[in-house]
């Protein structure tokens, strides 16, 4: 594939990359991976310090990759400061091991979209979103349990609303790499990159 593509070719390449990701995710689920949607999320903090943690992918389509979290958390503060991030999926049980690496720009999803997803969560998770002061110091577990009880009582009579400090993020990718494990570390790497002229695809040495 050359480094110059038409808009139609660019759109087709991106559709191909997303379709490949969704197919691999389905294969990972079918292979018995207990957390196929688990992904490493890497963000940049103050002074360029990199932080990484595991979060769960909630949706992937041609708009991008969605996940949800507390907007007052450490990761949210870093995304506010540097709205770019990297994701990495690693499915050890799939074929000879498969990784998908994604990089791109981050933005918040709409409040309406966050509302819809929050309403689908188990009630215990909804309560937890209110009770947890995510990333802040917790003096002891009893204090957290007391906060859980407090919000269980507060919302005992009806559905749990979405906290204003909780919602989703969308990663809009500009790099997607598919890494396929092989014997003797002779892996296959396929890289999709969005540049000024659109999406291109090339192979990388392992």
Backbone bond lengths (Angstrom), bond angles and torsions (degrees), N, CA, C in turn:
res aa  C-N    CA-C-N  psi(-1)  N-CA   C-N-CA  omega(-1)  CA-C   N-CA-C  phi
1 X - - - 1.457 - - 1.527 108.79 -
2 X 1.308 117.52 129.85 1.452 120.78 179.47 1.516 109.83 -76.21
3 X 1.347 114.63 170.59 1.450 119.38 -178.20 1.522 112.77 -83.30
4 X 1.360 118.21 -2.15 1.447 122.13 178.51 1.517 108.51 -117.50
5 X 1.316 116.74 127.84 1.452 120.65 -179.18 1.515 109.32 -132.20
6 X 1.318 116.12 153.54 1.451 120.35 172.13 1.521 108.54 -75.61
7 X 1.330 116.76 166.85 1.467 119.82 179.55 1.519 110.77 -62.55
8 X 1.334 116.81 -36.32 1.462 119.86 179.05 1.527 110.89 -67.38
9 X 1.332 116.15 -42.14 1.465 119.74 178.28 1.526 110.87 -65.10
10 X 1.335 116.23 -39.98 1.460 120.75 178.75 1.526 110.74 -61.09
11 X 1.327 116.36 -47.26 1.464 120.12 179.91 1.518 110.77 -61.74
12 X 1.322 116.78 -39.51 1.464 121.06 -179.88 1.527 111.16 -65.27
13 X 1.339 116.80 -40.31 1.462 120.29 178.61 1.523 110.97 -63.65
14 X 1.327 117.00 -43.06 1.459 119.93 179.54 1.525 110.65 -65.31
15 X 1.314 116.91 -43.02 1.463 120.20 176.73 1.527 110.59 -59.54
16 X 1.327 115.62 -38.83 1.466 120.81 178.63 1.518 110.87 -63.94
17 X 1.341 116.87 -42.70 1.463 120.55 -179.33 1.531 110.72 -64.10
18 X 1.332 117.14 -44.67 1.465 120.11 -179.67 1.524 110.23 -66.69
19 X 1.321 117.18 -40.37 1.467 120.18 178.59 1.528 110.69 -63.50
20 X 1.339 116.87 -39.31 1.467 120.70 177.64 1.517 110.35 -63.29
21 X 1.329 116.84 -43.92 1.460 120.11 178.54 1.527 111.02 -59.86
22 X 1.312 117.44 -47.62 1.463 120.91 -177.07 1.526 110.85 -64.93
23 X 1.313 117.39 -36.43 1.468 119.97 177.42 1.527 110.83 -66.59
24 X 1.336 117.09 -42.99 1.459 120.17 178.70 1.531 111.01 -65.08
25 X 1.329 117.40 -38.85 1.460 120.23 177.57 1.527 110.54 -62.08
26 X 1.311 117.10 -42.76 1.468 120.50 176.92 1.525 110.60 -62.10
27 X 1.332 116.76 -41.14 1.474 120.81 178.54 1.526 110.52 -64.57
28 X 1.330 116.86 -39.68 1.465 120.36 179.80 1.519 110.50 -63.38
29 X 1.324 116.74 -42.17 1.469 120.24 176.71 1.522 110.31 -61.45
30 X 1.332 116.04 -44.58 1.462 120.14 -178.19 1.519 112.09 -68.35
31 X 1.337 117.56 -24.16 1.466 121.27 -178.27 1.521 112.39 -77.68
32 X 1.341 116.57 -8.31 1.456 120.05 179.37 1.511 114.70 100.05
33 X 1.324 117.75 7.84 1.471 119.73 176.89 1.524 108.46 -61.79
34 X 1.348 118.16 121.81 1.471 120.16 -175.48 1.523 113.93 -71.15
35 X 1.333 117.33 -20.21 1.469 121.08 179.81 1.526 108.73 -139.00
36 X 1.316 116.03 65.32 1.470 119.75 -174.88 1.523 112.27 -63.68
37 X 1.333 118.36 -24.90 1.461 120.73 -178.90 1.527 113.00 -89.08
38 X 1.334 117.63 0.67 1.466 120.58 178.41 1.520 110.01 -68.79
39 X 1.325 115.76 135.58 1.461 120.32 -179.20 1.517 109.61 -144.76
40 X 1.317 116.17 145.61 1.451 121.21 172.20 1.522 108.24 -78.25
41 X 1.323 115.76 128.49 1.461 122.17 175.37 1.525 107.66 -111.47
42 X 1.320 116.54 118.05 1.459 121.67 178.99 1.520 109.41 -108.53
43 X 1.344 115.40 130.63 1.457 122.04 -179.78 1.524 109.08 -129.31
44 X 1.330 115.79 162.46 1.464 120.87 -179.80 1.516 109.55 -110.20
45 X 1.336 115.49 127.16 1.449 120.94 179.32 1.513 112.28 -100.52
46 X 1.319 115.02 -160.45 1.457 120.98 -177.91 1.520 110.76 -60.39
47 X 1.321 116.21 135.51 1.458 120.88 -179.93 1.509 113.91 71.92
48 X 1.334 117.56 14.09 1.452 121.03 179.57 1.513 114.30 80.02
49 X 1.323 117.79 9.98 1.467 120.91 179.38 1.517 109.32 -67.32
50 X 1.327 116.75 128.90 1.461 122.66 -176.67 1.520 110.54 -92.24
51 X 1.333 116.05 134.54 1.459 122.34 175.38 1.529 108.30 -124.51
52 X 1.317 115.96 143.78 1.469 120.29 179.97 1.513 109.39 -136.67
53 X 1.337 114.51 146.58 1.462 121.02 177.63 1.518 108.11 -155.76
54 X 1.340 116.47 164.38 1.454 121.43 177.70 1.528 109.15 -92.56
55 X 1.325 115.85 128.94 1.465 121.83 172.65 1.527 107.19 -129.68
56 X 1.328 116.69 174.76 1.459 120.74 -178.06 1.527 110.73 -109.73
57 X 1.297 115.87 130.47 1.463 121.67 172.49 1.523 108.67 -70.09
58 X 1.330 116.81 134.09 1.457 120.25 179.00 1.524 113.31 -109.84
59 X 1.319 117.39 -21.31 1.459 119.39 177.40 1.514 108.94 -164.56
60 X 1.323 116.57 141.17 1.464 122.30 173.84 1.514 108.06 -135.10
61 X 1.310 116.18 127.24 1.461 121.85 176.62 1.522 107.39 -154.05
62 X 1.319 117.33 -167.27 1.459 119.76 -175.63 1.523 113.00 -71.46
63 X 1.338 118.12 -11.56 1.466 119.95 172.36 1.516 110.83 -77.01
64 X 1.346 117.60 -30.10 1.450 121.08 -179.93 1.509 112.28 144.35
65 X 1.343 115.39 -155.46 1.460 123.40 -174.04 1.528 108.33 -117.05
66 X 1.344 117.13 125.76 1.464 121.47 -175.23 1.527 112.30 -109.58
67 X 1.321 114.60 141.35 1.463 121.39 170.55 1.520 107.47 -145.94
68 X 1.345 116.12 164.36 1.460 121.35 -173.97 1.525 109.85 -128.57
69 X 1.338 115.22 149.17 1.455 119.26 -177.22 1.525 110.03 -165.72
70 X 1.328 114.80 -177.82 1.450 122.97 176.01 1.531 108.54 -83.27
71 X 1.333 117.50 125.68 1.457 121.14 -177.66 1.532 113.42 -73.36
72 X 1.337 117.75 -6.04 1.466 120.37 175.57 1.527 111.43 -104.26
73 X 1.314 117.85 8.42 1.467 121.85 -178.65 1.526 111.00 -76.73
74 X 1.335 115.43 169.84 1.464 120.57 178.62 1.528 110.53 -62.33
75 X 1.325 117.06 -41.26 1.465 118.84 -179.56 1.516 111.48 -63.82
76 X 1.350 116.36 -37.63 1.457 119.99 179.28 1.528 110.96 -65.68
77 X 1.331 117.16 -39.70 1.460 120.74 177.51 1.528 110.53 -62.30
78 X 1.326 116.26 -40.24 1.459 119.69 179.11 1.531 111.07 -68.27
79 X 1.323 116.75 -38.92 1.466 119.48 178.80 1.522 111.43 -68.87
80 X 1.324 117.04 -30.02 1.461 120.72 175.38 1.525 110.03 -66.62
81 X 1.324 115.21 -40.18 1.465 120.80 -178.31 1.523 111.67 -75.36
82 X 1.318 116.08 -42.50 1.466 121.90 -178.78 1.523 107.92 -132.65
83 X 1.332 117.99 94.86 1.476 120.44 -173.35 1.528 113.97 -80.79
84 X 1.316 115.12 47.61 1.461 122.33 173.13 1.521 107.52 -135.71
85 X 1.322 116.57 149.22 1.459 119.64 -176.62 1.521 109.59 -154.95
86 X 1.324 114.66 176.02 1.466 121.95 176.77 1.519 108.80 -133.59
87 X 1.323 115.47 143.10 1.455 123.11 176.00 1.519 108.73 -118.51
88 X 1.331 116.45 149.26 1.460 120.52 173.13 1.524 109.64 -142.81
89 X 1.309 115.78 122.37 1.465 123.27 172.24 1.520 107.83 -101.21
90 X 1.340 116.11 139.62 1.472 120.03 176.23 1.516 108.42 -135.25
91 X 1.318 115.51 111.88 1.460 121.19 -179.02 1.531 108.64 -108.54
92 X 1.320 116.23 93.11 1.468 121.99 -175.82 1.523 112.47 -68.08
93 X 1.346 116.36 -29.58 1.464 119.77 -176.54 1.525 112.58 -85.02
94 X 1.295 117.70 -1.30 1.466 121.74 -176.31 1.518 110.66 -99.00
95 X 1.334 115.72 119.87 1.472 122.00 -179.98 1.530 109.06 53.30
96 X 1.348 117.48 -127.50 1.468 120.91 175.74 1.525 111.13 -99.95
97 X 1.319 115.03 25.31 1.455 121.00 -175.76 1.526 109.86 99.73
98 X 1.311 116.31 129.47 1.463 121.34 -179.56 1.527 108.59 -133.01
99 X 1.323 115.29 135.69 1.459 121.49 171.09 1.526 108.88 -119.07
100 X 1.327 115.20 147.23 1.460 120.92 168.41 1.521 106.88 -127.46
101 X 1.324 115.49 124.52 1.464 121.69 -179.62 1.520 108.15 -113.49
102 X 1.325 115.65 131.05 1.456 121.16 -176.77 1.527 108.68 -131.14
103 X 1.322 116.30 135.68 1.454 121.74 175.12 1.514 108.60 -129.21
104 X 1.342 116.68 148.95 1.446 118.34 178.23 1.508 113.90 172.69
105 X 1.324 113.80 -173.56 1.456 123.17 -178.81 1.527 109.36 -86.58
106 X 1.333 115.92 146.47 1.460 122.06 -178.24 1.524 110.30 -114.46
107 X 1.328 116.06 136.87 1.459 120.64 171.10 1.519 108.71 -142.45
108 X 1.332 115.86 158.29 1.461 120.09 177.69 1.524 109.98 -74.39
109 X 1.325 116.07 145.27 1.461 120.03 172.03 1.526 108.04 -78.48
110 X 1.311 116.99 169.35 1.459 120.63 -178.51 1.530 110.60 -68.66
111 X 1.334 116.69 152.64 1.475 119.11 174.74 1.523 111.88 -56.10
112 X 1.324 117.49 -36.40 1.465 120.67 179.87 1.529 111.40 -62.97
113 X 1.327 116.35 -41.35 1.460 120.08 178.59 1.526 111.05 -66.13
114 X 1.331 115.82 -39.90 1.464 119.73 177.33 1.529 110.89 -64.43
115 X 1.330 116.92 -38.40 1.461 121.23 178.33 1.524 110.96 -59.59
116 X 1.324 115.93 -46.07 1.469 120.68 -177.58 1.523 110.31 -61.76
117 X 1.350 116.65 -46.36 1.455 118.28 -179.07 1.525 111.19 -67.72
118 X 1.343 117.62 -42.20 1.465 120.11 -178.56 1.520 111.13 -59.02
119 X 1.331 116.62 -38.66 1.467 120.84 -179.27 1.522 112.22 -65.02
120 X 1.348 116.88 -21.46 1.462 120.31 -179.14 1.527 112.64 -87.30
121 X 1.319 118.47 -8.50 1.465 121.78 -175.88 1.529 110.53 -77.03
122 X 1.335 117.32 153.94 1.471 119.77 173.41 1.527 110.03 -59.66
123 X 1.321 115.69 149.53 1.468 120.03 -177.11 1.538 111.63 -58.32
124 X 1.323 117.25 -38.88 1.459 119.45 179.22 1.520 112.32 -61.00
125 X 1.326 116.44 -37.82 1.471 120.21 177.54 1.518 110.82 -69.59
126 X 1.336 116.57 -36.16 1.464 120.28 176.83 1.528 110.88 -62.87
127 X 1.338 116.42 -44.84 1.464 120.53 177.47 1.526 110.11 -61.89
128 X 1.317 115.99 -42.26 1.458 120.19 179.92 1.519 113.08 -59.89
129 X 1.339 116.61 -34.09 1.465 120.22 179.03 1.530 111.35 -64.30
130 X 1.326 117.18 -31.05 1.462 121.47 175.31 1.532 111.37 -79.74
131 X 1.319 117.03 -39.77 1.462 120.72 -171.21 1.523 113.82 -77.75
132 X 1.333 117.18 -29.25 1.454 119.59 -173.64 1.523 112.20 -87.32
133 X 1.322 116.14 123.74 1.470 122.26 171.06 1.526 106.73 -90.30
134 X 1.294 116.30 71.67 1.462 122.89 -165.41 1.526 112.58 -53.50
135 X 1.321 114.79 131.51 1.469 126.06 177.86 1.524 113.77 78.92
136 X 1.344 118.28 -7.10 1.462 120.10 175.71 1.534 110.38 -84.45
137 X 1.319 116.09 159.13 1.461 121.07 -179.22 1.539 110.39 -66.06
138 X 1.322 115.93 133.04 1.462 122.46 177.15 1.523 108.41 -109.87
139 X 1.342 118.43 113.10 1.471 120.36 -177.18 1.521 113.34 -59.51
140 X 1.334 117.21 -40.32 1.455 120.82 178.97 1.530 108.39 -163.11
141 X 1.327 115.54 162.67 1.465 120.96 -177.28 1.531 111.80 -65.50
142 X 1.321 116.16 -31.24 1.470 119.42 -178.91 1.530 111.04 -59.44
143 X 1.323 116.62 -37.20 1.465 119.71 -179.91 1.529 110.47 -63.59
144 X 1.321 116.71 -40.92 1.461 120.22 178.39 1.522 110.57 -65.57
145 X 1.328 117.14 -43.77 1.459 120.57 178.67 1.529 110.99 -60.73
146 X 1.335 116.23 -35.97 1.465 120.21 178.46 1.526 111.00 -66.84
147 X 1.321 116.73 -38.49 1.466 120.28 177.83 1.530 110.75 -66.96
148 X 1.316 116.72 -38.71 1.464 119.68 176.50 1.521 110.00 -60.21
149 X 1.333 116.50 -47.48 1.464 120.72 179.43 1.526 111.07 -61.51
150 X 1.326 116.26 -38.23 1.471 121.03 -179.84 1.528 111.02 -60.45
151 X 1.345 116.73 -45.50 1.461 119.14 -176.79 1.529 111.68 -79.48
152 X 1.325 117.10 -27.56 1.464 118.70 172.20 1.525 110.12 -61.21
153 X 1.332 116.33 -41.73 1.458 121.03 178.45 1.529 110.97 -68.93
154 X 1.312 116.98 -39.44 1.467 121.29 -178.10 1.523 111.87 -61.28
155 X 1.345 116.10 -37.76 1.462 119.82 -175.86 1.532 112.74 -109.04
156 X 1.311 117.07 21.78 1.458 120.97 -174.29 1.522 112.21 -62.45
157 X 1.313 117.30 -28.05 1.469 120.15 -172.41 1.521 114.42 -88.78
158 X 1.329 118.19 -3.11 1.461 117.52 -176.39 1.511 112.38 -169.53
159 X 1.336 116.47 -167.28 1.465 120.53 -179.20 1.523 111.62 -67.01
160 X 1.321 115.65 155.89 1.465 121.61 -179.92 1.529 108.31 -90.61
161 X 1.324 118.50 121.00 1.463 120.03 178.66 1.527 111.03 -76.11
162 X 1.302 115.86 161.65 1.470 119.77 176.49 1.524 110.02 -73.06
163 X 1.341 117.12 131.02 1.466 118.63 175.05 1.528 110.09 -65.12
164 X 1.318 118.32 144.65 1.468 119.46 179.52 1.520 113.27 -65.05
165 X 1.344 116.70 -18.93 1.466 121.26 -178.67 1.528 112.33 -94.75
166 X 1.297 117.99 15.13 1.475 121.00 -176.05 1.534 109.41 -129.54
167 X 1.341 116.35 135.32 1.457 118.37 179.26 1.518 112.40 -178.97
168 X 1.312 114.66 -166.41 1.454 120.07 -171.75 1.517 114.24 -107.69
169 X 1.332 112.90 161.84 1.461 122.06 172.76 1.526 108.38 -125.67
170 X 1.310 114.50 150.53 1.456 122.46 174.79 1.512 108.48 -120.13
171 X 1.339 117.15 124.22 1.457 120.50 170.02 1.521 108.27 -92.27
172 X 1.314 116.11 123.22 1.463 122.89 176.23 1.528 106.15 -98.36
173 X 1.324 118.37 105.72 1.465 119.93 -168.09 1.524 113.73 -75.53
174 X 1.334 114.33 148.36 1.460 120.04 168.08 1.532 111.57 -124.94
175 X 1.340 116.29 -4.11 1.467 121.89 173.69 1.528 108.16 -144.61
176 X 1.312 116.48 131.02 1.466 122.02 174.63 1.525 107.07 -136.33
177 X 1.330 115.96 119.77 1.469 119.77 179.28 1.529 109.84 -117.27
178 X 1.322 115.15 134.65 1.465 122.58 174.23 1.525 107.78 -108.06
179 X 1.326 114.82 122.23 1.469 122.95 -176.66 1.519 107.81 -116.24
180 X 1.324 115.79 118.40 1.463 121.29 -177.84 1.526 109.00 -112.88
181 X 1.326 116.25 119.10 1.451 120.75 -177.77 1.528 112.54 -67.31
182 X 1.329 115.49 149.22 1.468 121.66 178.78 1.521 108.61 -147.65
183 X 1.332 116.18 160.52 1.459 121.00 178.34 1.526 110.91 -60.02
184 X 1.325 115.00 151.18 1.463 123.61 176.97 1.529 111.83 60.94
185 X 1.331 116.95 22.20 1.457 123.35 179.50 1.525 112.63 61.27
186 X 1.335 115.67 28.18 1.467 120.89 177.05 1.525 109.03 -92.60
187 X 1.331 115.10 58.58 1.457 121.92 -171.43 1.534 111.74 -69.16
188 X 1.335 114.81 162.04 1.466 121.42 174.04 1.517 108.49 -108.19
189 X 1.332 116.37 131.60 1.458 121.55 -179.49 1.529 109.89 -128.17
190 X 1.326 114.99 123.86 1.460 121.83 177.72 1.521 108.12 -116.99
191 X 1.333 116.88 122.73 1.457 121.66 -175.68 1.527 111.19 -116.55
192 X 1.330 115.17 127.00 1.467 122.17 172.53 1.527 107.19 -107.46
193 X 1.324 116.91 130.11 1.465 122.05 -177.15 1.523 109.48 -132.78
194 X 1.337 115.58 135.18 1.456 120.00 174.04 1.519 109.36 -98.52
195 X 1.321 116.19 118.32 1.456 122.16 177.81 1.517 110.68 -116.27
196 X 1.326 116.23 -164.29 1.462 121.10 -177.57 1.520 112.24 -61.38
197 X 1.336 116.66 -31.28 1.462 120.25 -177.64 1.526 112.77 -97.29
198 X 1.335 117.12 6.49 1.453 120.39 179.00 1.517 112.21 112.55
199 X 1.309 115.82 -162.85 1.463 122.02 -177.00 1.528 111.55 -82.76
200 X 1.333 115.27 137.80 1.461 122.20 172.09 1.530 108.19 -130.20
201 X 1.314 115.57 166.57 1.464 120.68 179.34 1.520 109.21 -134.93
202 X 1.320 114.99 140.27 1.468 119.58 176.00 1.523 108.90 -151.81
203 X 1.313 115.64 163.56 1.465 121.12 175.25 1.518 109.35 -95.68
204 X 1.342 115.43 155.94 1.465 121.63 177.21 1.524 108.63 -123.27
205 X 1.319 115.70 149.07 1.458 118.89 170.16 1.526 109.56 -64.15
206 X 1.329 117.29 146.45 1.471 118.76 178.64 1.521 111.58 -72.61
